[in-house]
């Protein structure tokens, strides 16, 4: 898979994911579908993000 490449200042970010090449609508549909299926990796990522946001709010 060809990575999606982003530049932020002097930093180059390479994303190796089909999600990076999807439109926002396609990403939304994928997310909703995987959430409904109970994708454990997706749920773990969401929980990790929530914990990080909770820590920032303290």
N, C-alpha and C positions, 0 to 999 in steps of 0.2 A: 504494500500500500504506500502510495506517495503521501508524505506528511504535509499537513497544512503549516505553512511557515508564517510567523508573525514577528515583527520587529518592534521592540519597545526600547528606545534609546540605544544603548550599546548591546542590548541583550537580544538574542535570537531564540525564539520559542518554536519548537517543532512538536506538533501534535499528531500522534499516530493513532487516529480514531476515525471511524466512519462518521461519527457524530459531528466532527469538525467540518465535514464536507456537506452536511445536510442544511436545508433551509431551517429557519426558526420554527416553522410549522411542522416540518418533518421531525425535528428534535422534540417538539412538544408531543406529537403523536407517539414517538418511540418511548419517551419518558412515561407517558400515561399507560401505554401498553405494558411496559416492563414493570411498572408499579403495581398494576392489577395482577400480573403474573406472580408477584411476590419476589422479584429478583433480589436475592440477598445481598449481592454486591452493591446494587443501587441503593438499597435501604441502608447499608453500612456507610456509604458515602454521605447520604443525606444526614444520618445521625452524627457523623464526624463534623460536618459543616455546622450543624446546630450546636454541637458542643463548643466549637470554636467561636461562634457568634455569641453564645452565652458567656464565655470567658471574656470576650471583648466588652460586653455590657457591664461587667462588674466594676 
